[in-house]
Amino acid sequence: TGSPIVTAFRWDTGVQVHWASEPLEATGSVTTGTLSDPHVQDNNGGKQIAARVAWRPVVGLIVGVSGAHGPYVASSVTRILPPEVPRVDFSQQAFGFDVEYSRDYWLVRSEGIVSDWRLPAIRSPLITKSVRASSISIEGRYKLRPGLFAALRYDYLGFSSVQGSTAMRPWDAPVTRLETGGGYYLMRNLIAKMTYQHDWRDAGLVRKLSVWSGQLQFWF
């Protein structure tokens, strides 16, 4: 239910170009749909433009910045909006960064995304500014011995505030996640993993949730 910042379950269609020359590389694309609502067939006559630039200043370090912009509201929705609703660019706009550093037995990654959505102002109290969601993820992995590793990850998702009927409040409940685990290479292409995850948020039916999980990962 709702709209993710970046969906992990559907892919859009379009064209992409990639260029690389040490220590820089760049990727650009024009696609149907947006990060949160990708499509195979166009539903609003608009296209998303996205790009990422990565820099490798030294061995083991990668720094990247990215951005995307595109309309996300379907034409079937904009056609039935009341006449008094301003016809503006109902778009999703996102900016991101990513950093990765590896040395010896360590690997550390971090990624952040800030995404804005422009909403139709239909009823009072009107939301005249874009709503925003911000996320950050930090994870690290350490090789304890050949084939055995341990990992730790921290995630946070926060939301901008909007003016409601009685107070200014975030438009959704912030979520924090802490996850730890480890894995062992049973074979070159077979890994056994075990993780523990704890989630908590400021509001909602479920305020805290702890989950254990196990996984066998095989590739060929």
PyMOL CGO cylinders between C-alpha atoms (Angstrom):
from pymol import cmd
from pymol.cgo import CYLINDER

trace = [
    CYLINDER, 0.00, 0.00, 0.00, 1.29, 3.45, -0.85, 0.3, 1, 1, 1, 1, 1, 1,
    CYLINDER, 1.29, 3.45, -0.85, 4.21, 4.51, -3.00, 0.3, 1, 1, 1, 1, 1, 1,
    CYLINDER, 4.21, 4.51, -3.00, 7.85, 3.53, -2.32, 0.3, 1, 1, 1, 1, 1, 1,
    CYLINDER, 7.85, 3.53, -2.32, 10.74, 5.93, -2.84, 0.3, 1, 1, 1, 1, 1, 1,
    CYLINDER, 10.74, 5.93, -2.84, 12.26, 3.46, -5.31, 0.3, 1, 1, 1, 1, 1, 1,
    CYLINDER, 12.26, 3.46, -5.31, 10.38, 0.27, -6.11, 0.3, 1, 1, 1, 1, 1, 1,
    CYLINDER, 10.38, 0.27, -6.11, 12.32, -2.99, -6.12, 0.3, 1, 1, 1, 1, 1, 1,
    CYLINDER, 12.32, -2.99, -6.12, 9.58, -5.11, -7.68, 0.3, 1, 1, 1, 1, 1, 1,
    CYLINDER, 9.58, -5.11, -7.68, 8.98, -3.53, -11.12, 0.3, 1, 1, 1, 1, 1, 1,
    CYLINDER, 8.98, -3.53, -11.12, 11.17, -2.20, -13.91, 0.3, 1, 1, 1, 1, 1, 1,
    CYLINDER, 11.17, -2.20, -13.91, 10.45, 0.54, -16.43, 0.3, 1, 1, 1, 1, 1, 1,
    CYLINDER, 10.45, 0.54, -16.43, 11.30, 0.67, -20.13, 0.3, 1, 1, 1, 1, 1, 1,
    CYLINDER, 11.30, 0.67, -20.13, 13.46, 3.13, -22.02, 0.3, 1, 1, 1, 1, 1, 1,
    CYLINDER, 13.46, 3.13, -22.02, 16.98, 3.76, -23.26, 0.3, 1, 1, 1, 1, 1, 1,
    CYLINDER, 16.98, 3.76, -23.26, 20.24, 4.06, -21.33, 0.3, 1, 1, 1, 1, 1, 1,
    CYLINDER, 20.24, 4.06, -21.33, 23.76, 5.16, -22.24, 0.3, 1, 1, 1, 1, 1, 1,
    CYLINDER, 23.76, 5.16, -22.24, 26.94, 4.47, -20.27, 0.3, 1, 1, 1, 1, 1, 1,
    CYLINDER, 26.94, 4.47, -20.27, 30.41, 6.04, -20.51, 0.3, 1, 1, 1, 1, 1, 1,
    CYLINDER, 30.41, 6.04, -20.51, 33.53, 5.16, -18.53, 0.3, 1, 1, 1, 1, 1, 1,
    CYLINDER, 33.53, 5.16, -18.53, 37.11, 6.40, -18.45, 0.3, 1, 1, 1, 1, 1, 1,
    CYLINDER, 37.11, 6.40, -18.45, 39.18, 6.11, -15.29, 0.3, 1, 1, 1, 1, 1, 1,
    CYLINDER, 39.18, 6.11, -15.29, 38.60, 7.55, -12.78, 0.3, 1, 1, 1, 1, 1, 1,
    CYLINDER, 38.60, 7.55, -12.78, 35.09, 8.65, -13.92, 0.3, 1, 1, 1, 1, 1, 1,
    CYLINDER, 35.09, 8.65, -13.92, 32.02, 6.93, -15.28, 0.3, 1, 1, 1, 1, 1, 1,
    CYLINDER, 32.02, 6.93, -15.28, 28.56, 8.26, -16.13, 0.3, 1, 1, 1, 1, 1, 1,
    CYLINDER, 28.56, 8.26, -16.13, 25.15, 6.77, -16.92, 0.3, 1, 1, 1, 1, 1, 1,
    CYLINDER, 25.15, 6.77, -16.92, 22.04, 8.49, -18.27, 0.3, 1, 1, 1, 1, 1, 1,
    CYLINDER, 22.04, 8.49, -18.27, 18.58, 7.22, -19.16, 0.3, 1, 1, 1, 1, 1, 1,
    CYLINDER, 18.58, 7.22, -19.16, 15.15, 8.24, -20.46, 0.3, 1, 1, 1, 1, 1, 1,
    CYLINDER, 15.15, 8.24, -20.46, 12.39, 5.91, -19.26, 0.3, 1, 1, 1, 1, 1, 1,
    CYLINDER, 12.39, 5.91, -19.26, 8.64, 5.48, -18.92, 0.3, 1, 1, 1, 1, 1, 1,
    CYLINDER, 8.64, 5.48, -18.92, 7.37, 6.00, -15.37, 0.3, 1, 1, 1, 1, 1, 1,
    CYLINDER, 7.37, 6.00, -15.37, 9.34, 7.14, -12.33, 0.3, 1, 1, 1, 1, 1, 1,
    CYLINDER, 9.34, 7.14, -12.33, 11.45, 5.59, -9.56, 0.3, 1, 1, 1, 1, 1, 1,
    CYLINDER, 11.45, 5.59, -9.56, 8.40, 4.97, -7.38, 0.3, 1, 1, 1, 1, 1, 1,
    CYLINDER, 8.40, 4.97, -7.38, 6.01, 4.05, -10.22, 0.3, 1, 1, 1, 1, 1, 1,
    CYLINDER, 6.01, 4.05, -10.22, 7.77, 2.49, -13.25, 0.3, 1, 1, 1, 1, 1, 1,
    CYLINDER, 7.77, 2.49, -13.25, 5.75, 1.43, -16.31, 0.3, 1, 1, 1, 1, 1, 1,
    CYLINDER, 5.75, 1.43, -16.31, 6.12, -0.60, -19.45, 0.3, 1, 1, 1, 1, 1, 1,
    CYLINDER, 6.12, -0.60, -19.45, 3.48, 1.48, -21.25, 0.3, 1, 1, 1, 1, 1, 1,
    CYLINDER, 3.48, 1.48, -21.25, 3.28, 5.25, -20.83, 0.3, 1, 1, 1, 1, 1, 1,
    CYLINDER, 3.28, 5.25, -20.83, 0.35, 6.43, -18.65, 0.3, 1, 1, 1, 1, 1, 1,
    CYLINDER, 0.35, 6.43, -18.65, 0.82, 10.21, -18.66, 0.3, 1, 1, 1, 1, 1, 1,
    CYLINDER, 0.82, 10.21, -18.66, 2.70, 11.30, -21.79, 0.3, 1, 1, 1, 1, 1, 1,
    CYLINDER, 2.70, 11.30, -21.79, 5.85, 12.15, -19.81, 0.3, 1, 1, 1, 1, 1, 1,
    CYLINDER, 5.85, 12.15, -19.81, 9.29, 10.62, -19.48, 0.3, 1, 1, 1, 1, 1, 1,
    CYLINDER, 9.29, 10.62, -19.48, 11.72, 10.30, -16.58, 0.3, 1, 1, 1, 1, 1, 1,
    CYLINDER, 11.72, 10.30, -16.58, 15.29, 11.55, -17.02, 0.3, 1, 1, 1, 1, 1, 1,
    CYLINDER, 15.29, 11.55, -17.02, 17.87, 9.99, -14.69, 0.3, 1, 1, 1, 1, 1, 1,
    CYLINDER, 17.87, 9.99, -14.69, 21.65, 10.15, -14.41, 0.3, 1, 1, 1, 1, 1, 1,
    CYLINDER, 21.65, 10.15, -14.41, 24.51, 8.98, -12.19, 0.3, 1, 1, 1, 1, 1, 1,
    CYLINDER, 24.51, 8.98, -12.19, 28.18, 9.98, -12.07, 0.3, 1, 1, 1, 1, 1, 1,
    CYLINDER, 28.18, 9.98, -12.07, 30.76, 7.89, -10.18, 0.3, 1, 1, 1, 1, 1, 1,
    CYLINDER, 30.76, 7.89, -10.18, 34.34, 8.83, -9.23, 0.3, 1, 1, 1, 1, 1, 1,
    CYLINDER, 34.34, 8.83, -9.23, 37.16, 6.47, -8.19, 0.3, 1, 1, 1, 1, 1, 1,
    CYLINDER, 37.16, 6.47, -8.19, 39.86, 8.74, -6.73, 0.3, 1, 1, 1, 1, 1, 1,
    CYLINDER, 39.86, 8.74, -6.73, 41.90, 5.90, -5.16, 0.3, 1, 1, 1, 1, 1, 1,
    CYLINDER, 41.90, 5.90, -5.16, 41.88, 2.11, -5.20, 0.3, 1, 1, 1, 1, 1, 1,
    CYLINDER, 41.88, 2.11, -5.20, 38.94, 0.75, -3.18, 0.3, 1, 1, 1, 1, 1, 1,
    CYLINDER, 38.94, 0.75, -3.18, 36.94, 4.02, -3.02, 0.3, 1, 1, 1, 1, 1, 1,
    CYLINDER, 36.94, 4.02, -3.02, 33.86, 4.82, -5.16, 0.3, 1, 1, 1, 1, 1, 1,
    CYLINDER, 33.86, 4.82, -5.16, 31.83, 8.03, -4.75, 0.3, 1, 1, 1, 1, 1, 1,
    CYLINDER, 31.83, 8.03, -4.75, 28.63, 8.51, -6.73, 0.3, 1, 1, 1, 1, 1, 1,
    CYLINDER, 28.63, 8.51, -6.73, 25.88, 11.10, -7.13, 0.3, 1, 1, 1, 1, 1, 1,
    CYLINDER, 25.88, 11.10, -7.13, 22.60, 10.61, -8.97, 0.3, 1, 1, 1, 1, 1, 1,
    CYLINDER, 22.60, 10.61, -8.97, 19.33, 12.29, -9.80, 0.3, 1, 1, 1, 1, 1, 1,
    CYLINDER, 19.33, 12.29, -9.80, 15.98, 11.63, -11.49, 0.3, 1, 1, 1, 1, 1, 1,
    CYLINDER, 15.98, 11.63, -11.49, 12.94, 13.67, -12.50, 0.3, 1, 1, 1, 1, 1, 1,
    CYLINDER, 12.94, 13.67, -12.50, 9.66, 12.65, -14.11, 0.3, 1, 1, 1, 1, 1, 1,
    CYLINDER, 9.66, 12.65, -14.11, 5.85, 12.95, -13.90, 0.3, 1, 1, 1, 1, 1, 1,
    CYLINDER, 5.85, 12.95, -13.90, 4.18, 10.21, -11.87, 0.3, 1, 1, 1, 1, 1, 1,
    CYLINDER, 4.18, 10.21, -11.87, 0.45, 11.07, -11.88, 0.3, 1, 1, 1, 1, 1, 1,
    CYLINDER, 0.45, 11.07, -11.88, -1.51, 9.23, -14.59, 0.3, 1, 1, 1, 1, 1, 1,
    CYLINDER, -1.51, 9.23, -14.59, -3.43, 11.18, -17.22, 0.3, 1, 1, 1, 1, 1, 1,
    CYLINDER, -3.43, 11.18, -17.22, -6.61, 9.36, -16.14, 0.3, 1, 1, 1, 1, 1, 1,
    CYLINDER, -6.61, 9.36, -16.14, -6.25, 11.14, -12.78, 0.3, 1, 1, 1, 1, 1, 1,
    CYLINDER, -6.25, 11.14, -12.78, -5.33, 14.63, -14.00, 0.3, 1, 1, 1, 1, 1, 1,
    CYLINDER, -5.33, 14.63, -14.00, -8.30, 14.63, -16.40, 0.3, 1, 1, 1, 1, 1, 1,
    CYLINDER, -8.30, 14.63, -16.40, -10.83, 14.32, -13.56, 0.3, 1, 1, 1, 1, 1, 1,
    CYLINDER, -10.83, 14.32, -13.56, -9.27, 16.87, -11.20, 0.3, 1, 1, 1, 1, 1, 1,
    CYLINDER, -9.27, 16.87, -11.20, -11.58, 19.79, -10.27, 0.3, 1, 1, 1, 1, 1, 1,
    CYLINDER, -11.58, 19.79, -10.27, -11.10, 22.87, -12.48, 0.3, 1, 1, 1, 1, 1, 1,
    CYLINDER, -11.10, 22.87, -12.48, -9.83, 24.95, -9.56, 0.3, 1, 1, 1, 1, 1, 1,
    CYLINDER, -9.83, 24.95, -9.56, -6.86, 22.62, -8.96, 0.3, 1, 1, 1, 1, 1, 1,
    CYLINDER, -6.86, 22.62, -8.96, -3.72, 24.21, -10.49, 0.3, 1, 1, 1, 1, 1, 1,
    CYLINDER, -3.72, 24.21, -10.49, -2.27, 22.14, -13.35, 0.3, 1, 1, 1, 1, 1, 1,
    CYLINDER, -2.27, 22.14, -13.35, 1.36, 22.02, -12.28, 0.3, 1, 1, 1, 1, 1, 1,
    CYLINDER, 1.36, 22.02, -12.28, 4.11, 19.47, -12.86, 0.3, 1, 1, 1, 1, 1, 1,
    CYLINDER, 4.11, 19.47, -12.86, 2.97, 16.54, -10.69, 0.3, 1, 1, 1, 1, 1, 1,
    CYLINDER, 2.97, 16.54, -10.69, 6.40, 14.95, -10.66, 0.3, 1, 1, 1, 1, 1, 1,
    CYLINDER, 6.40, 14.95, -10.66, 8.78, 12.92, -8.54, 0.3, 1, 1, 1, 1, 1, 1,
    CYLINDER, 8.78, 12.92, -8.54, 12.24, 14.39, -8.16, 0.3, 1, 1, 1, 1, 1, 1,
    CYLINDER, 12.24, 14.39, -8.16, 15.01, 12.46, -6.41, 0.3, 1, 1, 1, 1, 1, 1,
    CYLINDER, 15.01, 12.46, -6.41, 18.66, 13.03, -5.56, 0.3, 1, 1, 1, 1, 1, 1,
    CYLINDER, 18.66, 13.03, -5.56, 21.03, 10.43, -4.20, 0.3, 1, 1, 1, 1, 1, 1,
    CYLINDER, 21.03, 10.43, -4.20, 24.58, 9.71, -3.14, 0.3, 1, 1, 1, 1, 1, 1,
    CYLINDER, 24.58, 9.71, -3.14, 26.51, 6.49, -2.64, 0.3, 1, 1, 1, 1, 1, 1,
    CYLINDER, 26.51, 6.49, -2.64, 29.93, 5.76, -1.17, 0.3, 1, 1, 1, 1, 1, 1,
    CYLINDER, 29.93, 5.76, -1.17, 31.82, 2.46, -1.03, 0.3, 1, 1, 1, 1, 1, 1,
    CYLINDER, 31.82, 2.46, -1.03, 35.25, 1.77, 0.45, 0.3, 1, 1, 1, 1, 1, 1,
    CYLINDER, 35.25, 1.77, 0.45, 37.05, -1.54, 0.74, 0.3, 1, 1, 1, 1, 1, 1,
    CYLINDER, 37.05, -1.54, 0.74, 40.43, -2.34, 2.25, 0.3, 1, 1, 1, 1, 1, 1,
    CYLINDER, 40.43, -2.34, 2.25, 41.98, -5.51, 3.62, 0.3, 1, 1, 1, 1, 1, 1,
    CYLINDER, 41.98, -5.51, 3.62, 39.10, -7.50, 5.15, 0.3, 1, 1, 1, 1, 1, 1,
    CYLINDER, 39.10, -7.50, 5.15, 36.68, -4.54, 5.37, 0.3, 1, 1, 1, 1, 1, 1,
    CYLINDER, 36.68, -4.54, 5.37, 33.91, -3.36, 3.02, 0.3, 1, 1, 1, 1, 1, 1,
    CYLINDER, 33.91, -3.36, 3.02, 31.79, -0.31, 3.97, 0.3, 1, 1, 1, 1, 1, 1,
    CYLINDER, 31.79, -0.31, 3.97, 28.92, 1.16, 1.97, 0.3, 1, 1, 1, 1, 1, 1,
    CYLINDER, 28.92, 1.16, 1.97, 26.53, 4.08, 2.47, 0.3, 1, 1, 1, 1, 1, 1,
    CYLINDER, 26.53, 4.08, 2.47, 23.65, 5.36, 0.36, 0.3, 1, 1, 1, 1, 1, 1,
    CYLINDER, 23.65, 5.36, 0.36, 21.20, 8.22, 0.78, 0.3, 1, 1, 1, 1, 1, 1,
    CYLINDER, 21.20, 8.22, 0.78, 18.12, 9.29, -1.21, 0.3, 1, 1, 1, 1, 1, 1,
    CYLINDER, 18.12, 9.29, -1.21, 15.97, 12.43, -0.95, 0.3, 1, 1, 1, 1, 1, 1,
    CYLINDER, 15.97, 12.43, -0.95, 12.75, 12.30, -2.96, 0.3, 1, 1, 1, 1, 1, 1,
    CYLINDER, 12.75, 12.30, -2.96, 10.03, 14.94, -3.48, 0.3, 1, 1, 1, 1, 1, 1,
    CYLINDER, 10.03, 14.94, -3.48, 6.52, 14.46, -4.86, 0.3, 1, 1, 1, 1, 1, 1,
    CYLINDER, 6.52, 14.46, -4.86, 4.31, 17.32, -6.05, 0.3, 1, 1, 1, 1, 1, 1,
    CYLINDER, 4.31, 17.32, -6.05, 0.68, 16.56, -5.11, 0.3, 1, 1, 1, 1, 1, 1,
    CYLINDER, 0.68, 16.56, -5.11, -2.60, 17.90, -6.51, 0.3, 1, 1, 1, 1, 1, 1,
    CYLINDER, -2.60, 17.90, -6.51, -4.03, 20.44, -4.00, 0.3, 1, 1, 1, 1, 1, 1,
    CYLINDER, -4.03, 20.44, -4.00, -7.62, 19.14, -3.82, 0.3, 1, 1, 1, 1, 1, 1,
    CYLINDER, -7.62, 19.14, -3.82, -9.01, 19.75, -0.34, 0.3, 1, 1, 1, 1, 1, 1,
    CYLINDER, -9.01, 19.75, -0.34, -8.28, 22.06, 2.60, 0.3, 1, 1, 1, 1, 1, 1,
    CYLINDER, -8.28, 22.06, 2.60, -5.84, 22.16, 4.29, 0.3, 1, 1, 1, 1, 1, 1,
    CYLINDER, -5.84, 22.16, 4.29, -4.09, 22.40, 0.93, 0.3, 1, 1, 1, 1, 1, 1,
    CYLINDER, -4.09, 22.40, 0.93, -0.64, 20.89, 0.51, 0.3, 1, 1, 1, 1, 1, 1,
    CYLINDER, -0.64, 20.89, 0.51, 0.97, 23.51, -1.71, 0.3, 1, 1, 1, 1, 1, 1,
    CYLINDER, 0.97, 23.51, -1.71, 4.58, 22.32, -1.36, 0.3, 1, 1, 1, 1, 1, 1,
    CYLINDER, 4.58, 22.32, -1.36, 6.15, 19.01, -2.33, 0.3, 1, 1, 1, 1, 1, 1,
    CYLINDER, 6.15, 19.01, -2.33, 6.17, 16.24, 0.26, 0.3, 1, 1, 1, 1, 1, 1,
    CYLINDER, 6.17, 16.24, 0.26, 9.58, 14.73, 0.96, 0.3, 1, 1, 1, 1, 1, 1,
    CYLINDER, 9.58, 14.73, 0.96, 10.98, 11.41, 2.09, 0.3, 1, 1, 1, 1, 1, 1,
    CYLINDER, 10.98, 11.41, 2.09, 14.65, 10.99, 3.06, 0.3, 1, 1, 1, 1, 1, 1,
    CYLINDER, 14.65, 10.99, 3.06, 16.46, 7.72, 3.58, 0.3, 1, 1, 1, 1, 1, 1,
    CYLINDER, 16.46, 7.72, 3.58, 19.98, 6.66, 4.51, 0.3, 1, 1, 1, 1, 1, 1,
    CYLINDER, 19.98, 6.66, 4.51, 21.62, 3.26, 4.72, 0.3, 1, 1, 1, 1, 1, 1,
    CYLINDER, 21.62, 3.26, 4.72, 25.03, 2.40, 6.19, 0.3, 1, 1, 1, 1, 1, 1,
    CYLINDER, 25.03, 2.40, 6.19, 26.42, -1.13, 6.11, 0.3, 1, 1, 1, 1, 1, 1,
    CYLINDER, 26.42, -1.13, 6.11, 29.72, -2.86, 6.75, 0.3, 1, 1, 1, 1, 1, 1,
    CYLINDER, 29.72, -2.86, 6.75, 31.14, -6.33, 6.24, 0.3, 1, 1, 1, 1, 1, 1,
    CYLINDER, 31.14, -6.33, 6.24, 34.25, -7.95, 7.71, 0.3, 1, 1, 1, 1, 1, 1,
    CYLINDER, 34.25, -7.95, 7.71, 35.87, -11.23, 6.69, 0.3, 1, 1, 1, 1, 1, 1,
    CYLINDER, 35.87, -11.23, 6.69, 36.61, -13.13, 9.90, 0.3, 1, 1, 1, 1, 1, 1,
    CYLINDER, 36.61, -13.13, 9.90, 38.42, -15.96, 8.14, 0.3, 1, 1, 1, 1, 1, 1,
    CYLINDER, 38.42, -15.96, 8.14, 38.43, -17.56, 4.66, 0.3, 1, 1, 1, 1, 1, 1,
    CYLINDER, 38.43, -17.56, 4.66, 34.78, -18.12, 3.71, 0.3, 1, 1, 1, 1, 1, 1,
    CYLINDER, 34.78, -18.12, 3.71, 33.31, -16.61, 6.90, 0.3, 1, 1, 1, 1, 1, 1,
    CYLINDER, 33.31, -16.61, 6.90, 32.06, -13.01, 7.22, 0.3, 1, 1, 1, 1, 1, 1,
    CYLINDER, 32.06, -13.01, 7.22, 29.99, -10.82, 9.58, 0.3, 1, 1, 1, 1, 1, 1,
    CYLINDER, 29.99, -10.82, 9.58, 27.88, -7.81, 8.59, 0.3, 1, 1, 1, 1, 1, 1,
    CYLINDER, 27.88, -7.81, 8.59, 25.97, -4.90, 10.17, 0.3, 1, 1, 1, 1, 1, 1,
    CYLINDER, 25.97, -4.90, 10.17, 23.50, -2.45, 8.61, 0.3, 1, 1, 1, 1, 1, 1,
    CYLINDER, 23.50, -2.45, 8.61, 21.61, 0.66, 9.78, 0.3, 1, 1, 1, 1, 1, 1,
    CYLINDER, 21.61, 0.66, 9.78, 18.67, 2.18, 7.87, 0.3, 1, 1, 1, 1, 1, 1,
    CYLINDER, 18.67, 2.18, 7.87, 16.50, 5.23, 8.51, 0.3, 1, 1, 1, 1, 1, 1,
    CYLINDER, 16.50, 5.23, 8.51, 13.50, 6.59, 6.60, 0.3, 1, 1, 1, 1, 1, 1,
    CYLINDER, 13.50, 6.59, 6.60, 12.09, 10.01, 7.53, 0.3, 1, 1, 1, 1, 1, 1,
    CYLINDER, 12.09, 10.01, 7.53, 9.34, 12.26, 6.18, 0.3, 1, 1, 1, 1, 1, 1,
    CYLINDER, 9.34, 12.26, 6.18, 8.72, 15.98, 5.85, 0.3, 1, 1, 1, 1, 1, 1,
    CYLINDER, 8.72, 15.98, 5.85, 5.94, 17.69, 7.83, 0.3, 1, 1, 1, 1, 1, 1,
    CYLINDER, 5.94, 17.69, 7.83, 2.64, 18.93, 6.40, 0.3, 1, 1, 1, 1, 1, 1,
    CYLINDER, 2.64, 18.93, 6.40, 0.01, 21.22, 7.90, 0.3, 1, 1, 1, 1, 1, 1,
    CYLINDER, 0.01, 21.22, 7.90, -3.05, 19.23, 8.94, 0.3, 1, 1, 1, 1, 1, 1,
    CYLINDER, -3.05, 19.23, 8.94, -6.38, 20.40, 10.27, 0.3, 1, 1, 1, 1, 1, 1,
    CYLINDER, -6.38, 20.40, 10.27, -5.04, 20.89, 13.81, 0.3, 1, 1, 1, 1, 1, 1,
    CYLINDER, -5.04, 20.89, 13.81, -1.23, 20.56, 13.76, 0.3, 1, 1, 1, 1, 1, 1,
    CYLINDER, -1.23, 20.56, 13.76, 1.94, 20.26, 11.72, 0.3, 1, 1, 1, 1, 1, 1,
    CYLINDER, 1.94, 20.26, 11.72, 2.96, 16.60, 11.53, 0.3, 1, 1, 1, 1, 1, 1,
    CYLINDER, 2.96, 16.60, 11.53, 5.14, 14.29, 9.37, 0.3, 1, 1, 1, 1, 1, 1,
    CYLINDER, 5.14, 14.29, 9.37, 3.05, 12.83, 6.56, 0.3, 1, 1, 1, 1, 1, 1,
    CYLINDER, 3.05, 12.83, 6.56, 4.12, 9.30, 7.55, 0.3, 1, 1, 1, 1, 1, 1,
    CYLINDER, 4.12, 9.30, 7.55, 5.81, 7.66, 10.53, 0.3, 1, 1, 1, 1, 1, 1,
    CYLINDER, 5.81, 7.66, 10.53, 9.64, 7.55, 10.48, 0.3, 1, 1, 1, 1, 1, 1,
    CYLINDER, 9.64, 7.55, 10.48, 11.15, 4.05, 10.47, 0.3, 1, 1, 1, 1, 1, 1,
    CYLINDER, 11.15, 4.05, 10.47, 14.52, 2.91, 11.88, 0.3, 1, 1, 1, 1, 1, 1,
    CYLINDER, 14.52, 2.91, 11.88, 16.07, -0.50, 11.19, 0.3, 1, 1, 1, 1, 1, 1,
    CYLINDER, 16.07, -0.50, 11.19, 19.12, -2.27, 12.59, 0.3, 1, 1, 1, 1, 1, 1,
    CYLINDER, 19.12, -2.27, 12.59, 20.25, -5.56, 11.09, 0.3, 1, 1, 1, 1, 1, 1,
    CYLINDER, 20.25, -5.56, 11.09, 23.19, -7.85, 11.84, 0.3, 1, 1, 1, 1, 1, 1,
    CYLINDER, 23.19, -7.85, 11.84, 24.23, -11.26, 10.63, 0.3, 1, 1, 1, 1, 1, 1,
    CYLINDER, 24.23, -11.26, 10.63, 26.84, -13.39, 9.01, 0.3, 1, 1, 1, 1, 1, 1,
    CYLINDER, 26.84, -13.39, 9.01, 27.49, -15.91, 6.30, 0.3, 1, 1, 1, 1, 1, 1,
    CYLINDER, 27.49, -15.91, 6.30, 29.71, -18.76, 5.24, 0.3, 1, 1, 1, 1, 1, 1,
    CYLINDER, 29.71, -18.76, 5.24, 30.75, -19.89, 1.75, 0.3, 1, 1, 1, 1, 1, 1,
    CYLINDER, 30.75, -19.89, 1.75, 29.91, -23.59, 1.69, 0.3, 1, 1, 1, 1, 1, 1,
    CYLINDER, 29.91, -23.59, 1.69, 31.12, -23.65, -1.91, 0.3, 1, 1, 1, 1, 1, 1,
    CYLINDER, 31.12, -23.65, -1.91, 32.39, -21.00, -4.31, 0.3, 1, 1, 1, 1, 1, 1,
    CYLINDER, 32.39, -21.00, -4.31, 28.82, -20.41, -5.52, 0.3, 1, 1, 1, 1, 1, 1,
    CYLINDER, 28.82, -20.41, -5.52, 26.84, -21.41, -2.40, 0.3, 1, 1, 1, 1, 1, 1,
    CYLINDER, 26.84, -21.41, -2.40, 26.48, -19.17, 0.69, 0.3, 1, 1, 1, 1, 1, 1,
    CYLINDER, 26.48, -19.17, 0.69, 24.62, -19.85, 3.93, 0.3, 1, 1, 1, 1, 1, 1,
    CYLINDER, 24.62, -19.85, 3.93, 23.41, -16.71, 5.74, 0.3, 1, 1, 1, 1, 1, 1,
    CYLINDER, 23.41, -16.71, 5.74, 21.73, -15.94, 9.07, 0.3, 1, 1, 1, 1, 1, 1,
    CYLINDER, 21.73, -15.94, 9.07, 20.49, -12.45, 10.06, 0.3, 1, 1, 1, 1, 1, 1,
    CYLINDER, 20.49, -12.45, 10.06, 18.61, -10.69, 12.84, 0.3, 1, 1, 1, 1, 1, 1,
    CYLINDER, 18.61, -10.69, 12.84, 16.63, -7.52, 12.11, 0.3, 1, 1, 1, 1, 1, 1,
    CYLINDER, 16.63, -7.52, 12.11, 14.93, -5.07, 14.49, 0.3, 1, 1, 1, 1, 1, 1,
    CYLINDER, 14.93, -5.07, 14.49, 12.56, -2.34, 13.24, 0.3, 1, 1, 1, 1, 1, 1,
    CYLINDER, 12.56, -2.34, 13.24, 10.82, 0.44, 15.14, 0.3, 1, 1, 1, 1, 1, 1,
    CYLINDER, 10.82, 0.44, 15.14, 8.67, 3.43, 14.14, 0.3, 1, 1, 1, 1, 1, 1,
    CYLINDER, 8.67, 3.43, 14.14, 6.94, 6.37, 15.86, 0.3, 1, 1, 1, 1, 1, 1,
    CYLINDER, 6.94, 6.37, 15.86, 3.34, 5.44, 14.96, 0.3, 1, 1, 1, 1, 1, 1,
    CYLINDER, 3.34, 5.44, 14.96, 1.18, 2.80, 13.33, 0.3, 1, 1, 1, 1, 1, 1,
    CYLINDER, 1.18, 2.80, 13.33, -0.33, -0.54, 14.31, 0.3, 1, 1, 1, 1, 1, 1,
    CYLINDER, -0.33, -0.54, 14.31, 3.11, -2.15, 14.64, 0.3, 1, 1, 1, 1, 1, 1,
    CYLINDER, 3.11, -2.15, 14.64, 5.64, -0.01, 16.52, 0.3, 1, 1, 1, 1, 1, 1,
    CYLINDER, 5.64, -0.01, 16.52, 8.38, -2.65, 16.95, 0.3, 1, 1, 1, 1, 1, 1,
    CYLINDER, 8.38, -2.65, 16.95, 9.23, -5.80, 15.03, 0.3, 1, 1, 1, 1, 1, 1,
    CYLINDER, 9.23, -5.80, 15.03, 12.11, -8.28, 15.36, 0.3, 1, 1, 1, 1, 1, 1,
    CYLINDER, 12.11, -8.28, 15.36, 12.77, -10.91, 12.70, 0.3, 1, 1, 1, 1, 1, 1,
    CYLINDER, 12.77, -10.91, 12.70, 15.24, -13.79, 12.33, 0.3, 1, 1, 1, 1, 1, 1,
    CYLINDER, 15.24, -13.79, 12.33, 15.94, -15.11, 8.84, 0.3, 1, 1, 1, 1, 1, 1,
    CYLINDER, 15.94, -15.11, 8.84, 18.10, -17.73, 7.17, 0.3, 1, 1, 1, 1, 1, 1,
    CYLINDER, 18.10, -17.73, 7.17, 19.07, -18.05, 3.52, 0.3, 1, 1, 1, 1, 1, 1,
    CYLINDER, 19.07, -18.05, 3.52, 20.90, -20.33, 1.12, 0.3, 1, 1, 1, 1, 1, 1,
    CYLINDER, 20.90, -20.33, 1.12, 22.16, -18.37, -1.88, 0.3, 1, 1, 1, 1, 1, 1,
    CYLINDER, 22.16, -18.37, -1.88, 23.22, -20.31, -4.98, 0.3, 1, 1, 1, 1, 1, 1,
    CYLINDER, 23.22, -20.31, -4.98, 24.23, -19.00, -8.38, 0.3, 1, 1, 1, 1, 1, 1,
    CYLINDER, 24.23, -19.00, -8.38, 25.53, -20.56, -11.58, 0.3, 1, 1, 1, 1, 1, 1,
]
cmd.load_cgo(trace, "trace")
